[in-house]
């Protein structure tokens, strides 16, 4: 990618677009919005336009190919059965590109028409309002900003034939999600879990081909996508897996749906709604059960839904009802209730769930007594957007592997990370060490220890990692006699040096008075 005289990035026209060029150009769209709207709102507008452009380009590519193969042009451009997604005239980019006034209305109409024509897109784009005066200002400002955005995206060629790699659009989308989370700072944590943290959890859970996997607080869907990547990296078919998720925030739900579609996963089931108050992943009136359940729920959520817990129709809270102001163990229990008899779960939790007492202590004890805890993995501080507090990965399993019964593996990975200016990061080697230690399920000096439940019971069911993994450096033993002798020797040497210096000073006429 080159830069023209006006400082704008220019896309290559003589070859296919690379991943790096696509990522850079997509991110530069944010520059158009800077100073106009809050950075936490960039993602909806840019993701929406990117998605509209991709659908339009692919539709045109499919239609032109049909005509080239001898199909009647009217059929190629108007018959819905010939297209994965039918793009009506109002949503085609050639029409949007011609709009110079009331651009927001044209974009909103395009989104609405797309959803009308494609059941798989229902609700995905209507959460974006391109006429929102609170974010984009008055009509004149909206036309200016949105017009520049449309022209910016008009330079992108998002047909399959123009992309260097077939899956690069999904990868670029993930890149944008991370960049927007970083740019939004604290608000970024509402929809994004740092990639290396996701890699660590997925590597521990080791999902496989043919499994059913769920993220009940799925955000933008990164954990589900990483599961498919792990399966592919280990020789499995990433399409031979069932992915389900639920997300409460409507805008984030739409981003997740787009993420799945851009990763060529149209059959992924992503439900809208509050997982605790209204779980949507049900069949025949019962919760769907999964081989792997993975999540990073909001930490210590207040008003999480305690009022519905005691009468929960699905019996999710049989270990106890968490306190009203801390919903951590509500999410843990929901996840446990959706793990099948052979399955396991991995969840990110604040350290407080490891040692807090009262109702949380009783819930923790009950889960431990059923031998469901398999591992507690302490993470470094300041890894997550929005909070600097340290967190831990809890791994729970319905069926314990042979030799792991009645034990919990504690891993203290809190000291191994790359320090950043605003937050810290796990490195590849840190993720690999966590995964290998979990798979080995054995003691590692100053890093990991396998602990019998009897010892945990003696500690009043406290799971604080520091109680079980000693990371303190051994004190160096000092031989006091040798130390005193060395001190006396140094004092003697200092006295001799001082005498020689005074002698030189006397010779020079600077003797002591």
C-alpha positions as CSV (number, residue, x, y, z in Angstrom):
1,X,0.0,0.0,0.0
2,X,1.3,3.4,-0.9
3,X,0.3,6.9,0.3
4,X,-0.7,9.7,-2.2
5,X,0.3,13.3,-2.1
6,X,-2.6,14.2,0.2
7,X,-1.5,11.6,2.8
8,X,-4.3,9.2,2.0
9,X,-3.6,5.5,1.7
10,X,-3.9,4.1,-1.8
11,X,-4.8,0.5,-2.5
12,X,-2.9,-1.5,-5.1
13,X,-4.7,-2.0,-8.4
14,X,-2.3,-4.3,-10.2
15,X,-2.6,-7.3,-7.8
16,X,-4.7,-8.9,-5.1
17,X,-5.1,-7.2,-1.7
18,X,-3.0,-8.6,1.1
19,X,-4.2,-9.1,4.7
20,X,-1.9,-6.3,6.0
21,X,-3.1,-3.8,3.4
22,X,-6.7,-4.6,4.1
23,X,-6.3,-4.2,7.8
24,X,-4.5,-0.9,7.5
25,X,-7.0,0.5,5.1
26,X,-10.0,-0.6,7.2
27,X,-8.5,0.9,10.4
28,X,-7.8,4.2,8.6
29,X,-11.5,4.6,8.2
30,X,-11.5,5.4,11.9
31,X,-9.6,8.6,11.1
32,X,-12.6,10.0,9.4
33,X,-14.6,9.6,12.6
34,X,-12.1,11.0,15.0
35,X,-13.2,14.2,16.6
36,X,-16.8,13.6,15.4
37,X,-17.9,10.8,17.6
38,X,-16.7,8.9,20.7
39,X,-14.2,6.2,19.9
40,X,-16.3,3.6,21.6
41,X,-19.0,4.2,18.9
42,X,-16.6,3.8,15.8
43,X,-17.1,0.1,15.5
44,X,-20.8,0.0,14.7
45,X,-20.6,2.4,11.8
46,X,-17.4,1.0,10.3
47,X,-18.4,-2.7,10.8
48,X,-21.7,-1.9,9.2
49,X,-20.3,-0.3,6.1
50,X,-17.6,-3.0,5.7
51,X,-20.4,-5.6,5.8
52,X,-22.6,-3.8,3.3
53,X,-19.6,-3.4,0.9
54,X,-18.7,-7.1,1.3
55,X,-22.2,-8.3,0.6
56,X,-22.6,-6.0,-2.4
57,X,-19.3,-7.0,-3.9
58,X,-19.9,-10.7,-3.5
59,X,-23.4,-10.3,-5.0
60,X,-22.1,-8.5,-8.0
61,X,-19.3,-11.1,-8.4
62,X,-21.8,-14.0,-8.3
63,X,-24.2,-12.2,-10.8
64,X,-21.4,-11.4,-13.3
65,X,-20.1,-15.0,-13.1
66,X,-23.6,-16.3,-13.9
67,X,-24.0,-14.0,-16.9
68,X,-20.5,-15.1,-18.1
69,X,-21.6,-18.7,-17.9
70,X,-24.6,-17.9,-20.1
71,X,-27.4,-17.2,-17.6
72,X,-30.0,-14.7,-18.4
73,X,-29.0,-11.3,-16.9
74,X,-32.4,-10.8,-15.3
75,X,-32.2,-14.1,-13.6
76,X,-28.6,-13.5,-12.5
77,X,-29.3,-10.2,-11.0
78,X,-32.9,-10.7,-9.7
79,X,-33.3,-14.4,-8.8
80,X,-32.7,-14.8,-5.0
81,X,-32.1,-18.6,-5.4
82,X,-28.8,-18.0,-7.1
83,X,-27.2,-16.0,-4.3
84,X,-26.1,-16.8,-0.7
85,X,-27.3,-13.3,0.2
86,X,-29.6,-11.4,-2.1
87,X,-28.7,-7.7,-2.3
88,X,-31.7,-5.6,-3.5
89,X,-31.0,-2.5,-5.6
90,X,-31.3,-0.1,-2.7
91,X,-28.5,-1.9,-0.9
92,X,-26.1,-2.2,-3.8
93,X,-22.9,-0.2,-3.4
94,X,-23.3,1.5,-6.8
95,X,-26.5,3.1,-5.5
96,X,-25.1,4.1,-2.1
97,X,-22.0,5.6,-3.7
98,X,-24.1,8.1,-5.7
99,X,-25.8,9.5,-2.5
100,X,-24.6,13.0,-1.7
101,X,-27.4,14.1,0.6
102,X,-29.4,12.3,3.2
103,X,-26.7,9.6,3.2
104,X,-27.8,8.3,6.6
105,X,-31.3,7.6,5.4
106,X,-29.9,5.8,2.3
107,X,-27.7,3.6,4.6
108,X,-30.5,2.8,7.0
109,X,-32.8,1.9,4.1
110,X,-30.0,-0.4,2.6
111,X,-29.7,-2.2,6.0
112,X,-33.5,-2.6,6.3
113,X,-33.9,-4.0,2.8
114,X,-31.0,-6.4,3.2
115,X,-32.7,-7.8,6.4
116,X,-36.1,-8.1,4.6
117,X,-34.5,-10.2,1.9
118,X,-32.3,-12.4,4.0
119,X,-33.6,-14.2,7.1
120,X,-30.0,-14.9,8.2
121,X,-29.4,-11.2,8.6
122,X,-32.5,-10.5,10.8
123,X,-31.6,-7.9,13.4
124,X,-27.9,-7.8,12.4
125,X,-27.8,-4.3,10.8
126,X,-30.9,-2.6,12.2
127,X,-29.1,-1.9,15.5
128,X,-27.0,0.6,13.6
129,X,-28.6,4.1,13.1
130,X,-26.7,6.2,10.5
131,X,-29.1,9.0,11.3
132,X,-28.3,9.2,15.0
133,X,-28.0,12.9,15.8
134,X,-26.5,12.2,19.2
135,X,-23.5,10.5,17.6
136,X,-23.2,12.0,14.1
137,X,-24.6,15.5,14.7
138,X,-27.0,17.4,12.4
139,X,-27.9,16.5,8.8
140,X,-25.0,18.5,7.3
141,X,-22.4,16.9,9.5
142,X,-23.9,13.4,9.0
143,X,-23.8,13.8,5.2
144,X,-20.2,15.0,5.4
145,X,-18.9,12.3,7.6
146,X,-20.9,9.4,6.1
147,X,-20.2,10.6,2.6
148,X,-16.4,10.5,3.3
149,X,-16.8,7.0,4.8
150,X,-18.7,5.7,1.8
151,X,-16.1,7.0,-0.6
152,X,-13.4,5.5,1.6
153,X,-15.0,2.1,1.4
154,X,-15.7,2.5,-2.3
155,X,-12.0,2.1,-3.0
156,X,-12.0,-1.4,-1.3
157,X,-12.4,-4.4,-3.5
158,X,-14.0,-7.1,-1.4
159,X,-14.8,-9.7,-4.1
160,X,-13.2,-13.1,-3.5
161,X,-11.2,-12.8,-6.7
162,X,-9.6,-9.6,-5.4
163,X,-8.5,-11.0,-2.0
164,X,-5.1,-12.7,-1.6
165,X,-6.5,-15.3,0.8
166,X,-10.1,-16.6,1.0
167,X,-10.4,-16.2,4.8
168,X,-8.7,-12.8,5.1
169,X,-11.9,-10.8,5.6
170,X,-12.7,-12.7,8.8
171,X,-9.1,-12.2,10.0
172,X,-9.3,-8.4,9.2
173,X,-12.6,-8.2,11.1
174,X,-10.9,-9.8,14.1
175,X,-8.1,-7.3,13.8
176,X,-10.6,-4.4,13.8
177,X,-12.4,-5.7,16.8
178,X,-9.1,-5.7,18.7
179,X,-8.1,-2.3,17.5
180,X,-11.5,-0.8,18.4
181,X,-11.3,-2.4,21.9
182,X,-7.9,-0.9,22.4
183,X,-9.0,2.5,21.2
184,X,-12.2,2.4,23.4
185,X,-10.1,1.6,26.5
186,X,-12.3,0.7,29.4
187,X,-15.4,0.3,27.2
188,X,-13.5,-2.1,25.0
189,X,-13.8,-4.8,27.7
190,X,-17.6,-5.0,27.1
191,X,-17.2,-6.8,23.9
192,X,-13.6,-8.1,23.6
193,X,-11.3,-10.5,25.5
194,X,-7.6,-10.1,24.7
195,X,-6.6,-12.7,22.1
196,X,-3.9,-14.4,24.0
197,X,-6.1,-14.9,27.0
198,X,-8.6,-16.6,24.6
199,X,-5.9,-18.7,23.2
200,X,-4.9,-19.9,26.7
201,X,-8.4,-20.9,27.6
202,X,-9.0,-22.7,24.3
203,X,-5.6,-24.5,24.5
204,X,-6.5,-25.8,27.9
205,X,-10.0,-27.0,26.8
206,X,-8.6,-28.5,23.6
207,X,-11.9,-28.6,21.6
208,X,-12.1,-31.2,18.9
209,X,-13.9,-32.0,15.7
210,X,-17.6,-32.9,16.0
211,X,-18.0,-31.1,19.4
212,X,-20.8,-28.8,20.4
213,X,-19.4,-25.6,21.9
214,X,-21.1,-22.7,23.6
215,X,-20.1,-19.2,24.9
216,X,-23.1,-17.9,27.0
217,X,-21.6,-14.4,27.1
218,X,-20.1,-14.4,23.7
219,X,-19.4,-10.7,23.0
220,X,-18.1,-10.4,19.5
221,X,-17.6,-14.1,19.2
222,X,-13.8,-14.3,19.5
223,X,-13.8,-17.4,21.7
224,X,-16.0,-19.4,19.4
225,X,-13.8,-18.5,16.4
226,X,-10.7,-19.4,18.2
227,X,-12.1,-22.9,19.0
228,X,-12.5,-23.5,15.2
229,X,-8.9,-22.3,14.6
230,X,-7.6,-24.6,17.3
231,X,-9.5,-27.6,15.7
232,X,-8.0,-26.7,12.3
233,X,-4.5,-26.3,13.7
234,X,-4.7,-29.8,15.2
235,X,-5.8,-31.5,12.0
236,X,-9.6,-31.4,12.4
237,X,-12.3,-30.0,10.1
238,X,-13.2,-26.6,11.6
239,X,-16.6,-26.8,9.8
240,X,-17.5,-30.0,11.6
241,X,-18.3,-28.3,14.9
242,X,-21.5,-26.8,16.3
243,X,-21.1,-23.2,17.7
244,X,-23.7,-21.5,19.9
245,X,-23.6,-18.3,21.8
246,X,-25.8,-15.7,23.6
247,X,-25.1,-12.0,24.0
248,X,-27.1,-9.4,25.9
249,X,-25.9,-6.2,24.2
250,X,-27.8,-5.7,20.9
251,X,-25.0,-3.9,19.2
252,X,-22.4,-6.4,20.2
253,X,-24.8,-9.2,19.2
254,X,-24.9,-7.7,15.7
255,X,-21.0,-7.5,15.6
256,X,-20.9,-11.2,16.6
257,X,-23.3,-12.2,13.9
258,X,-21.3,-10.3,11.3
259,X,-18.1,-11.9,12.6
260,X,-19.6,-15.4,12.1
261,X,-20.8,-14.6,8.6
262,X,-17.4,-13.1,7.5
263,X,-15.8,-16.3,8.9
264,X,-18.1,-18.3,6.6
265,X,-20.1,-19.7,9.5
266,X,-23.7,-18.8,8.7
267,X,-25.2,-21.7,10.7
268,X,-23.8,-20.5,14.0
269,X,-26.6,-19.9,16.5
270,X,-26.1,-16.6,18.3
271,X,-29.1,-15.6,20.5
272,X,-30.0,-12.2,21.9
273,X,-30.8,-11.8,25.6
274,X,-29.7,-12.0,29.2
275,X,-28.2,-15.4,29.8
276,X,-29.1,-15.6,33.5
277,X,-32.6,-14.1,33.4
278,X,-33.6,-15.6,30.0
279,X,-31.4,-18.4,28.6
280,X,-32.2,-18.8,24.9
281,X,-30.1,-21.9,24.1
282,X,-32.8,-24.4,24.9
283,X,-34.5,-27.3,23.1
284,X,-37.7,-29.0,24.2
285,X,-37.9,-26.8,27.3
286,X,-34.4,-27.9,28.5
287,X,-31.0,-26.3,28.4
288,X,-28.9,-27.5,25.5
289,X,-25.8,-29.5,26.7
290,X,-22.3,-29.0,25.3
291,X,-18.9,-30.7,25.1
292,X,-17.2,-27.4,25.8
293,X,-18.5,-24.2,27.4
294,X,-16.2,-21.2,27.4
295,X,-16.8,-17.6,28.6
296,X,-15.5,-14.4,30.0
297,X,-18.6,-13.0,31.8
298,X,-18.7,-9.5,33.3
299,X,-16.7,-9.4,36.6
300,X,-18.8,-9.2,39.8
301,X,-21.9,-8.0,38.0
302,X,-24.4,-6.1,40.2
303,X,-28.1,-6.8,39.7
304,X,-27.3,-10.0,37.9
305,X,-30.8,-11.5,38.3
306,X,-30.9,-12.9,41.9
307,X,-34.6,-12.4,41.9
308,X,-35.1,-15.2,39.3
309,X,-32.5,-17.6,40.7
310,X,-34.4,-19.3,43.5
311,X,-37.3,-20.2,41.2
312,X,-35.1,-21.0,38.2
313,X,-37.0,-23.5,36.0
314,X,-33.8,-25.1,34.8
315,X,-32.4,-25.8,38.3
316,X,-29.1,-24.0,37.5
317,X,-28.4,-22.8,41.0
318,X,-28.5,-26.1,43.0
319,X,-25.2,-25.3,44.6
320,X,-26.6,-22.0,46.1
321,X,-27.8,-18.6,45.1
322,X,-24.9,-16.0,44.9
323,X,-25.2,-12.6,46.6
324,X,-27.2,-9.9,44.8
325,X,-24.2,-7.7,44.1
326,X,-21.8,-10.3,42.7
327,X,-23.0,-12.5,39.9
328,X,-19.7,-14.4,39.2
329,X,-20.8,-17.7,40.6
330,X,-24.2,-17.4,38.8
331,X,-22.4,-17.5,35.5
332,X,-20.2,-20.4,36.7
333,X,-23.3,-22.4,37.7
334,X,-25.1,-21.6,34.5
335,X,-22.2,-22.9,32.6
336,X,-21.9,-26.1,34.7
337,X,-25.6,-26.7,34.0
338,X,-24.9,-26.7,30.3
339,X,-21.9,-29.1,30.3
340,X,-22.7,-32.6,29.2
341,X,-21.6,-35.8,31.1
342,X,-18.3,-35.9,29.2
343,X,-17.6,-32.2,28.9
344,X,-15.7,-29.4,30.6
345,X,-15.8,-25.7,30.9
346,X,-13.3,-22.8,31.1
347,X,-14.3,-19.4,32.5
348,X,-12.4,-16.2,33.4
349,X,-13.2,-15.0,36.9
350,X,-11.9,-12.4,39.4
351,X,-9.8,-13.8,42.2
352,X,-12.5,-13.0,44.7
353,X,-14.5,-16.1,43.8
354,X,-11.5,-18.2,45.0
355,X,-11.7,-17.0,48.6
356,X,-14.9,-14.9,49.4
357,X,-17.0,-16.4,52.2
358,X,-20.7,-16.5,53.1
359,X,-22.9,-17.7,50.3
360,X,-20.1,-17.8,47.8
361,X,-18.0,-19.9,50.1
362,X,-20.8,-22.4,50.5
363,X,-21.2,-22.6,46.7
364,X,-17.5,-23.1,46.2
365,X,-17.4,-25.9,48.8
366,X,-20.4,-27.7,47.3
367,X,-18.8,-27.6,43.8
368,X,-15.5,-28.9,45.2
369,X,-17.2,-31.7,47.2
370,X,-18.7,-32.9,43.9
371,X,-15.1,-33.0,42.5
372,X,-15.9,-30.7,39.6
373,X,-12.9,-28.3,39.9
374,X,-10.1,-29.5,37.7
375,X,-7.7,-26.5,37.6
376,X,-7.3,-22.9,38.8
377,X,-5.0,-20.8,36.7
378,X,-3.8,-17.4,38.0
379,X,-3.3,-14.8,35.2
380,X,-1.1,-11.7,35.3
381,X,-2.6,-8.4,36.4
382,X,-3.8,-5.7,34.0
383,X,-4.5,-8.0,31.0
384,X,-8.1,-6.9,30.4
385,X,-9.7,-3.7,29.1
386,X,-11.6,-1.9,31.8
387,X,-10.0,-3.5,34.8
388,X,-6.5,-3.9,36.2
389,X,-7.4,-6.5,38.8
390,X,-5.9,-10.0,38.3
391,X,-8.1,-12.8,37.1
392,X,-8.0,-16.5,37.0
393,X,-9.2,-19.2,34.6
394,X,-11.4,-21.8,36.3
395,X,-11.5,-25.2,34.6
396,X,-14.3,-27.5,35.7
397,X,-15.1,-31.0,34.3
398,X,-18.0,-33.3,34.6
399,X,-15.9,-36.4,34.0
400,X,-12.4,-36.2,35.5
401,X,-9.5,-37.9,33.6
402,X,-8.0,-40.9,35.3
403,X,-5.6,-39.9,38.0
404,X,-7.1,-36.5,38.4
405,X,-10.0,-37.5,40.7
406,X,-10.1,-35.7,44.0
407,X,-7.4,-33.2,43.0
408,X,-7.1,-29.6,41.8
409,X,-4.2,-28.3,39.7
410,X,-3.1,-24.8,40.7
411,X,-1.0,-22.8,38.2
412,X,0.5,-19.5,39.1
413,X,1.1,-17.8,35.7
414,X,0.8,-14.3,37.2
415,X,4.5,-13.4,36.8
416,X,5.1,-14.3,33.2
417,X,3.9,-11.7,30.7
418,X,5.0,-8.8,28.5
419,X,4.6,-5.4,30.1
420,X,2.8,-2.7,28.0
421,X,2.3,1.0,28.5
422,X,-1.5,0.7,29.2
423,X,-1.9,-3.0,29.8
424,X,0.0,-6.3,30.0
425,X,0.1,-9.1,27.5
426,X,0.5,-12.8,27.5
427,X,3.2,-14.1,25.0
428,X,3.1,-17.2,22.9
429,X,5.5,-18.9,25.3
430,X,3.3,-18.0,28.3
431,X,0.2,-19.5,26.6
432,X,2.2,-22.6,25.7
433,X,3.5,-23.1,29.2
434,X,0.0,-22.8,30.7
435,X,-1.4,-25.4,28.2
436,X,1.5,-27.9,28.7
437,X,1.4,-27.6,32.4
438,X,-2.4,-28.3,32.4
439,X,-2.0,-31.3,30.1
440,X,0.8,-32.7,32.2
441,X,-1.2,-32.2,35.4
442,X,2.0,-32.4,37.6
443,X,3.9,-30.2,40.0
444,X,6.2,-27.5,38.5
445,X,8.5,-25.8,41.0
446,X,7.3,-22.2,41.8
447,X,4.7,-22.5,39.1
448,X,2.2,-25.3,39.6
449,X,1.1,-27.9,42.1
450,X,-1.5,-30.7,42.2
451,X,-3.4,-30.5,45.5
452,X,-5.6,-33.2,47.1
453,X,-9.1,-32.1,48.1
454,X,-8.4,-33.1,51.7
455,X,-5.8,-30.3,51.9
456,X,-8.2,-27.8,50.4
457,X,-10.8,-28.8,52.9
458,X,-8.3,-28.1,55.7
459,X,-8.0,-24.6,54.3
460,X,-11.8,-24.2,54.6
461,X,-12.3,-24.7,50.9
462,X,-10.2,-21.6,50.0
463,X,-8.8,-21.7,46.5
464,X,-6.4,-18.8,46.8
465,X,-3.5,-19.8,44.6
466,X,-0.8,-18.4,46.9
467,X,-1.9,-21.0,49.6
468,X,-0.9,-23.8,47.4
469,X,1.9,-22.6,45.0
470,X,5.0,-21.2,46.8
471,X,6.6,-18.6,44.4
472,X,8.8,-17.0,47.0
473,X,12.5,-17.0,46.2
474,X,14.6,-18.9,48.7
475,X,16.5,-16.8,51.1
476,X,20.3,-16.8,50.7
477,X,21.9,-18.2,53.8
478,X,24.6,-15.9,55.3
479,X,27.6,-17.2,57.2
480,X,27.8,-14.5,59.9
481,X,31.3,-15.3,61.0
482,X,32.6,-15.0,57.4
483,X,30.7,-11.8,56.9
484,X,32.2,-10.2,60.0
485,X,35.7,-11.3,59.0
486,X,35.2,-9.8,55.5
487,X,33.9,-6.5,57.0
488,X,37.0,-6.3,59.2
489,X,39.2,-6.9,56.2
490,X,37.6,-4.2,54.2
491,X,37.9,-1.7,57.1
492,X,41.7,-2.5,57.3
493,X,42.1,-1.9,53.6
494,X,40.2,1.3,53.8
495,X,42.5,2.5,56.7
496,X,45.6,1.6,54.7
497,X,44.3,3.5,51.7
498,X,43.5,6.6,53.8
499,X,47.0,6.6,55.3
500,X,48.6,6.5,51.9
501,X,46.3,9.4,50.7
502,X,47.2,11.5,53.7
503,X,50.9,11.0,53.1
504,X,50.6,12.2,49.5
505,X,48.7,15.3,50.7
506,X,51.5,16.1,53.2
507,X,54.1,16.0,50.5
508,X,52.0,18.4,48.5
509,X,51.7,20.8,51.4
510,X,48.2,19.9,52.3
511,X,48.9,18.2,55.6
512,X,46.3,17.8,58.3
513,X,46.1,20.8,60.7
